[in-house]
């Protein structure tokens, strides 16, 4: 290790490898990476069972830096434990106007809910609604993240919709 002191405004330091650090006004900053990262989507409408937690099947992978997304879930790779920003969005609907009562969008970690959105329309039932869920979680190697939806309707058919980029799931370290 060598030490470099730069005292002029506008100087730039390029850090070449992980593990290098920069000391800025007495605070050390290490080079970091936001991998792994992934993003997937659902490209169509999927029929779901009324008022039942249903695991979302993602049918289009947009990016997966560490090949950590498989079987409709993200699994933290070995050596990649840390804090992760996770997100999902999706549209829940009934098959006609005034059929949709309640729509839940959930993030699950290792089989248990860690974040959710609830849209309760029972006082004025609707047809469709989009929800988003975001969270930061401490994840260990082997932890897995899945998305579940529950669509409660009063008649007709319940759907989880992904047309026109309405349903996505992703995250990064």
C-alpha positions as CSV (number, residue, x, y, z in Angstrom):
1,X,0.0,0.0,0.0
2,X,0.9,3.4,-1.1
3,X,-0.7,6.7,-0.1
4,X,-1.6,9.5,-2.4
5,X,-2.6,13.0,-1.2
6,X,-4.4,15.1,-3.8
7,X,-5.3,18.6,-2.7
8,X,-6.7,20.4,-5.7
9,X,-10.4,20.6,-6.5
10,X,-11.5,18.6,-9.5
11,X,-8.9,15.8,-9.2
12,X,-10.1,12.3,-10.1
13,X,-9.0,9.0,-8.7
14,X,-9.8,5.8,-10.6
15,X,-10.0,2.7,-8.4
16,X,-9.1,-0.4,-10.4
17,X,-9.8,-3.4,-8.2
18,X,-12.1,-4.5,-5.4
19,X,-10.4,-3.9,-2.1
20,X,-8.8,-0.6,-3.1
21,X,-9.8,2.3,-0.9
22,X,-10.0,6.1,-1.2
23,X,-9.6,8.3,1.9
24,X,-11.7,11.4,1.4
25,X,-11.5,14.0,4.2
26,X,-10.5,11.3,6.7
27,X,-13.2,8.8,5.7
28,X,-12.2,5.6,3.8
29,X,-14.4,4.4,0.9
30,X,-13.9,1.0,-0.6
31,X,-14.5,0.1,-4.2
32,X,-17.8,-1.8,-4.3
33,X,-20.0,-3.7,-6.7
34,X,-23.7,-4.0,-6.9
35,X,-23.7,-7.5,-8.1
36,X,-25.5,-9.7,-8.2
37,X,-28.4,-8.0,-9.9
38,X,-31.4,-9.3,-11.8
39,X,-34.6,-8.3,-13.5
40,X,-37.4,-10.5,-14.8
41,X,-40.9,-9.9,-16.1
42,X,-44.2,-11.6,-16.9
43,X,-45.3,-10.9,-20.5
44,X,-48.9,-11.9,-20.4
45,X,-52.0,-12.4,-18.3
46,X,-52.0,-15.4,-16.0
47,X,-55.2,-16.9,-14.5
48,X,-54.8,-17.3,-10.7
49,X,-57.0,-19.0,-8.2
50,X,-59.4,-16.6,-6.4
51,X,-58.3,-15.4,-3.0
52,X,-55.3,-17.8,-2.8
53,X,-51.6,-17.0,-2.5
54,X,-50.1,-17.8,-5.9
55,X,-46.4,-17.9,-6.7
56,X,-45.7,-15.7,-9.8
57,X,-44.1,-17.5,-12.7
58,X,-41.8,-15.1,-14.5
59,X,-41.4,-15.9,-18.2
60,X,-38.9,-13.3,-19.5
61,X,-35.4,-12.7,-17.9
62,X,-34.1,-9.3,-18.8
63,X,-30.7,-9.5,-16.9
64,X,-29.1,-11.8,-14.4
65,X,-25.5,-10.9,-13.6
66,X,-24.7,-14.0,-11.6
67,X,-27.1,-16.6,-13.0
68,X,-28.8,-16.5,-9.6
69,X,-32.4,-16.4,-10.9
70,X,-34.0,-19.8,-11.6
71,X,-37.3,-21.6,-10.9
72,X,-39.1,-18.2,-10.5
73,X,-36.9,-17.2,-7.6
74,X,-33.7,-15.3,-6.8
75,X,-31.2,-17.2,-4.7
76,X,-28.3,-15.3,-3.1
77,X,-25.0,-16.9,-4.5
78,X,-22.2,-18.1,-2.2
79,X,-20.0,-15.2,-1.1
80,X,-22.7,-12.5,-1.9
81,X,-24.3,-12.0,1.5
82,X,-25.3,-8.3,2.2
83,X,-27.9,-5.7,2.0
84,X,-30.2,-6.0,-1.1
85,X,-32.7,-3.6,-2.7
86,X,-35.6,-5.7,-3.9
87,X,-38.6,-4.7,-5.9
88,X,-41.7,-6.1,-7.6
89,X,-44.7,-4.6,-9.4
90,X,-47.7,-6.2,-11.0
91,X,-51.3,-5.7,-12.0
92,X,-54.1,-7.7,-10.5
93,X,-57.5,-7.8,-12.1
94,X,-60.9,-9.3,-12.4
95,X,-62.4,-10.3,-15.7
96,X,-65.0,-7.4,-15.7
97,X,-65.7,-4.1,-14.1
98,X,-66.6,-4.3,-10.4
99,X,-65.2,-7.8,-10.0
100,X,-62.0,-7.0,-8.1
101,X,-62.3,-6.8,-4.3
102,X,-58.7,-7.0,-2.9
103,X,-55.3,-7.4,-4.5
104,X,-52.1,-8.4,-2.5
105,X,-48.6,-8.3,-3.9
106,X,-46.0,-9.9,-1.7
107,X,-42.2,-10.5,-1.5
108,X,-41.3,-13.7,0.3
109,X,-37.9,-14.7,1.8
110,X,-37.3,-18.4,2.4
111,X,-41.1,-19.0,2.3
112,X,-42.2,-16.1,4.6
113,X,-43.6,-12.7,3.7
114,X,-41.2,-9.8,4.2
115,X,-43.0,-7.0,2.4
116,X,-46.4,-6.5,0.8
117,X,-48.9,-4.2,-0.7
118,X,-52.6,-4.4,-0.2
119,X,-55.3,-2.7,-2.3
120,X,-58.8,-3.2,-0.7
121,X,-61.5,-2.1,-3.1
122,X,-64.4,-3.9,-1.4
123,X,-66.3,-0.6,-0.8
124,X,-66.2,0.1,-4.5
125,X,-65.0,-2.9,-6.4
126,X,-63.0,-2.3,-9.5
127,X,-61.5,-4.1,-12.5
128,X,-57.7,-3.8,-12.2
129,X,-55.0,-2.1,-10.1
130,X,-51.2,-2.0,-10.2
131,X,-49.1,-2.3,-7.0
132,X,-45.4,-1.9,-6.2
133,X,-43.4,-3.3,-3.3
134,X,-39.8,-2.2,-2.5
135,X,-37.6,-3.2,0.4
136,X,-34.0,-3.4,1.6
137,X,-33.2,-6.7,3.2
138,X,-30.1,-8.4,4.8
139,X,-29.7,-11.6,2.8
140,X,-27.3,-14.5,3.4
141,X,-25.9,-17.0,0.8
142,X,-28.7,-19.5,0.0
143,X,-31.6,-17.1,1.0
144,X,-34.2,-17.0,-1.8
145,X,-36.8,-14.4,-2.8
146,X,-40.1,-15.1,-4.5
147,X,-43.2,-13.1,-5.4
148,X,-46.7,-14.1,-4.5
149,X,-50.0,-12.5,-5.5
150,X,-53.5,-13.0,-4.1
151,X,-56.4,-11.7,-6.2
152,X,-59.8,-11.7,-4.4
153,X,-62.8,-11.3,-6.8
154,X,-66.5,-11.4,-6.3
155,X,-67.3,-13.0,-9.7
156,X,-65.6,-14.1,-12.9
157,X,-61.9,-14.9,-13.3
158,X,-58.9,-13.5,-11.3
159,X,-55.7,-12.5,-13.2
160,X,-52.1,-11.4,-12.7
161,X,-51.2,-9.3,-15.7
162,X,-47.9,-8.6,-17.2
163,X,-48.7,-7.1,-20.6
164,X,-46.8,-3.9,-21.6
165,X,-44.2,-4.3,-18.7
166,X,-46.9,-4.2,-16.0
167,X,-45.3,-7.1,-14.0
168,X,-41.6,-7.1,-13.0
169,X,-39.3,-8.4,-10.3
170,X,-35.7,-7.5,-9.6
171,X,-33.0,-6.5,-7.2
172,X,-29.4,-5.8,-6.6
173,X,-26.8,-5.9,-3.8
